[in-house]
């Protein structure tokens, strides 16, 4: 074998080794997912290297994905799309062109991205909002909240809450021809976190007279206390959201101080004086048996009081909606929760389903066995997956029936 052939062979082996990722057997289009995941891993490695060299912050590199997938607010034959502001917070507005004799429904959508990356103008989010507006003949508001690490909690929550509260005014609803009895708040991942937190906060806001009819939480992140749940262990290195990245997202939401990230990575960040909160996320009581598998619940490892005092946000229900008392769940609207089997955040959603049902809230839990985190984002070429289209269709169908 010649030198060139040997080099080509070695290069091919190295590329194949890099691309290959163990993919669960029940996932379709496995090789395509491997290639997509290899792309994500490459960006992550570049981010680590750039940060190590002191060139850029890790999240700034990840934002390249957001920039690459940016799409302008271009209207089409079905939907009028504009970038606007609601009470000075940017949002992308989708108004269906279809004529109707009555008032329209409305969906307030909150994008994911770990509170650090992403945007309403990313092509998958833009397409999902267009589909929602067109198929439901509904007004869609996709919120463009500020991101970490430039802005930390509670800025993201406050941006979303500002938009929702402003939009729920009767005068604003009338301006857009929206039925005040048919409004949904929805979001995926970190956006699902913000949607759940906002829905809870609205219950105590006496200034808001209009009530949400439904909420839809798509593989949401809902708790900061236990980052060693069965789903975190089972999916530690699965595409598209490994545990290490989720831990980094959580910590960056509150601070750039790496000591919080390190404590979260070892699941020893919660101070002993906050031990009473663990009852809200005790998976041994809240997970159905099939999700526990062979995992055994262990007592929490408590961390330094300094972190809890310096960064109290990670103990705040506005950042971790699972941490509210049961009485704070009463009055929530009909809820749709989508969870994915191969996702570190799977158990967050399942525990919320259990707690909502315990207090009598109507919950539709749609668990997809062959799904990974971020399923609904894989609906645009060249990273589209059949899984993404199935999940998006199920979500929109549920909205259409229940909103």
N, C-alpha and C positions, 0 to 999 in steps of 0.2 A: 504494500500500500504506500502510495506517495505521500510526501509531507503535506501537500494541500488537502488530499483526501482525508488524511488523519486529522488535520486541524478542523475540517468540516464536520467530521464525525464527532469529535470531542465537543465542538461548539453546539451541535445538534443535541447531544446528550445533556449538556449543561442547560440549554434552553428548555428541553423536555423536563428536566429535573426541577427547574424553576417554575415552570407553568403548572406542573402536576401538584394538585392538592387533593387530599382524600375527600371525596364527595359522597354523602349518604346515598345508598343504593336506590332509595325511593324517589330521588330527584331526577326529573327528565332533563334532557339537553345538558348532560353532565360536562361534556367537553367544552361547550360554549360557556358554561358557568366557570369552568376552570380558567379559560382565557380572560373572562371579565374580571375574575378575582385576581389573576396575575397582574392585570392593569392597576387594580386598586392597591395591591401590595407594592408595585413599583412606585406609585406615587407616595405611599407611606415610607418606603425606604429613602426616596429622594428627600422627603420632608425631614426624616431623622438625620440624614447626612447634612442637609442645609442648616438645620438647627445646631448640629454639633460644630459646624464651621463658624457659626455665629452670623450666617448670612440672612436667614429669615426665620421667623417663628414657624413651628411645625404646622399650625393651622393655616398660616398664610399660603403654604405650599398646597395644602389640601383644597384651599379655595380655588386653585387652578381648575379643578373639576367643575366648580360652579361657573367660573368664567367661560370655560369651553362650551358649556351647555346653555349659556345665556341665549334667550330668544326674545326678539323685540315684540312689543305689544301690537301685533298685527291683527286686525279684524278680518273675519272671513264671512262667507255667506250665511253662516248660522249664528255667529256671536260677535258682538262689538267688544273689543278689548282696549282698555286704556290704563295707563299708570296714573294714579291719583294719590291723594292723601286724605285720610280720615282723622281729623283733629291733629294734623301735623305728622301723623305716622304714615309712611308710604304703604301702598297696597296696590295690587293689580285687580282691576274690576272687570268682570265678565257679565255682559248683559245680553240675553238671548234675543235674537231678532224675530223669533216666532210670535205671531200675534195671539193674544189670549183675551177672552172676555172678562176674566177676573184677575185678582191679584196673583202675583208670582210667589213661588217659594224662594228661600235664600239659604245659601251654605257659606259659612265663614270658615275658610280653610287655613290651617297653620302648617307650614312646611317643616320637615325634619332636617337633620344635619347636626345633631348633638349640640345645639345652641351655639355652634361655632362656625358652621359652613352651611351651604345651601341657600336657596332663595326662591321666591315665587316665580321668578322669570326663567328658572331652569326648564329646559325643554320637557322633561317628564311631568313636572308640576303644571306647566302651562297646558300641556295636552290633557292631563287629568281634569283640570278646571274647565277646559273647553268642552270635554265630554260631559261633565256634570251639568254645565249650564245648558248645553244643547239638548241632552237626553231628558233632563228634568224640567226644561223650560224655567230654569231658576237663575236668579242673580247670584253670582259667586264673588266673594271678596277674599283674595289671597293675601295674607298679611306679610309685609316685609319688615320684620322686626330686626333690631340691632343685634349684632353677634359678638360673642366672646372670641378672642381674649381682649378686644378693645373695650367691650362692655360686659360686665358681669351681672349675675343675679342681684337684684330683681328686675333689671332693665328689660330683659326679654319678656318676662311676665307682664310688666307694666305697659309695654308697647302693645301687646296683644289685647290686654284688658282695656286699654284706651280705645282701640278700634272697635271692639265689641260693644262697649258701653255707648260709644258715640252712635254706632249703627243702630242700636236697639231703641233709639229715640223714635217716637211715633212720627215726628216731622221728617226724619231722614228716611224711615221706611216708606212713608207716603211719597217722598220724592222719587224713589226707585220702584214704586208700585209693588211693594212687598207685603204679603199677608203677615201681620204680627204674630199669628198663631202657627206659622209654618216656617220656623227658622231652626237651622242646625248649626252646631259648632263641630268641627272635625279637624283631625290632624294625624300625622304619622310620626312615629318614633318620638323625637324631642317635641315635635308639634302635637303629638297625642298627649304628651306630658302637659304642655301649655293649655291645650283644650280642656283637659280634665281639671286642671287647677283653676282656670277661668270659670268653668261651669260651677265649681264649688263656691268660688268667691262671689258669684252673682247672687247666690241664695241669701247672702247677708247684706246685700247692697239695697237699701231702701229706696234709693234714687232710681233704680231700674224697675220699671213696671212691666215691661215685656218679658215673658218667660221663653226660654228655649224649649222647643218641642222635643228634640232629640239631640244626642251627642254620639259621635262616631270616633272611636279611638283605635287607630291602626298600629299594631305592635308597639304600644306606648311604653315609655320609660316612666315608672311611677314611684320608685323608692330608692333612697340613697343609703339605707342602713346596712343591708345584707347583700354584698356583692359576691357572695359565694353560694348563691342558690343552686339547686340542681341544674337549672337551665344555664347558669354561668359555667358550671363544671362540665356539663355535657357538650357545650358548644364553645368552649374556650378558644378553639382555633378554627372554627367554621367560618366560611364566607358569610356575609360580607363585613360582618361586625365582630371581630374577635374581642375577647374580654379586655385585653390591654387597651384597645382603642376606646371601648365604652368607658373604662375607668378614666382614661384621659379626658374624654368628653365631659364626664361628670365633674372632675376636678377643675377643668378649665372654666366650667360654668360659674364657679365660685371664685377662683383665684388662679394666678399663674405661679403661685408658691408650690414648688414641687413636693414639699413635705406633705401636703394633703394628698397629692397623687400617689405618693409612696405608701401612705397610710391606707388609702383606699385599696391599693393593689394587694395589700396583705390583709385586707378586711379588718383592720384594727383602728378605724378612724372615729368611731362613736365613743364619746366619753361615758363613763359609768353613770354619771348623773342623768343621762338620757336613756338609761336602760329600759325605762317604762315604755318607750316607743316601740321596742322590739315585738310587743304583742300584736302590733298592727301588721307585721310582716313575717309572722311565724309560719313558715311554709309547711311545717308538719301538721298544722291545723287547717291551712287554707288551700293546699293543693290536693286534688283528687289522687288516689293511689297510683294511677297509671303514670303520673308525672314524677312521683317520688322515686320509682324504680328501687335501686338498692341503696339510695342515699340515706344517711342517718343524720338527724338534726343534732347540731352541736351548740352548746351555749356560746353566746357571743364573746369575742375577745375585745375588751375595752381598750380604748386609746387615750391619748392625752387630752386633758381638759382644755389645754391651750388651743387646739384646733377648733373645738366646739365653740369657744368664746371668740376666737379670732374670725372664724368663718361660720357664723350661725346659720347661714343660708341653707346648708345641706341638711339641717334639722327642721326646716320651715316647710309646712304643707304646701305652700305655693310652689315650692320646688319639688316636693315629694308628696303627691296627692294621697298616697296610701297612708300617710301619717295622721290623718284626721280621725277624730272620734266618730263612732257610728252615727251619732246625732247629726253630724255635719254632712252625712250622706243622704239623709232624709230630704226629699224634695227634688232630688236630681231627676232629670228627664229620662225617658226610655233610652237605653244605651246599647250601642253596638260595639263589641270588642273583637278585633281580629288579632289572632296570635299565630305565630309560625313555629313549627316544631323545632327547627334547626336555628334557633335564635336565642342569644343570651338574655333577651328581654321577655322571653316567653312567659316565665313565671310571674313577672310583674303584672301582666295583663290578666292571667288566670286568677291570681290572688284578688285582684280588684273585682273580677266577676263574682268570686265567692263572697266577698264582703258586701257588694251591692245587693246580691240576692238575699243575704241574711237579713238585711233591713227592709226587704220588700220592693226594691227597685226592679223594674222589668229589664232584663238583660238578654240580649241575643249574643251568644258567644260563637264565633265562627273560627274554629281552629283548623288550620291547614297542615296536614301531616307532611306534605312534600315541599314545604316552603322555607325560604331563608329570610333573614331580616331584609327589609327594604323591597319586598316583592313588588309593590305597586310602582316602583320607580323603573322597572325594566319593561317599559312599554314603547320605547322609541329605538329606532335603528341607530347604530349596529348592536346595541346591548339589549334589544328586546328579547323577552323570553315568553313562552306560552304561559308559564306560571304567572307572570305579571299581568297579562291580559285577562286570565281567569280571575285573579284576585280583584282587579279593577272592576270587572263586570259584576262580580258578586257584591262589591261595595256599592256601586251605583244602583244596582237592582234593589238592594235593601233601602237605600235612600228613597228611591222612587216609590216604594211600597209604604214606607213609614213616615215620610215627610209631607 
